[in-house]
Amino acid sequence: MSDRIRLSRIGVFAFHGVHDEEQRLGQRFFISLDLMLDLAAAGRADDIEQSVDYGRVVEEVQQVACTTTFRTVEALAEALASHCLATFPRLDRITVTVDKPSAPVAAMIDTVSVEITRART
């Protein structure tokens, strides 16, 4: 499937992390999604019902990311992928990237990212 909707760098403030301070103080995360689905019918009919409402996707991502605490960004990415595939039946596959710009590492880095791809089974 080559059709896709991309949502780049949805910013959330959440309480994910291995360290107690991360879960207590929280930090910024940026979530990007690559939604793969057939968009031909939506394009021909100019009908959102034949696509995925990306406004709703953003709301769902914010809800999951901000109401559940995960120790790892891997678990956050997995939860987001599973939730989106379950919530939006038109999706065939999703790639989730979670950026953690304030990761507690002893170096000057731009961000730490985890990227996963999951498909409908």
Protein Blocks (a to p, Z undefined) as FASTA:
>chain_A
ZZdcddehiacdddedfblklmmnopaddddddddddfklmmmnopaklmccfklmmmmm
mmmmmmcccfbfklmmmmmmmmmmmmmmmbmbdcdddddfkbccdbddfbdcdddddddZ
Z
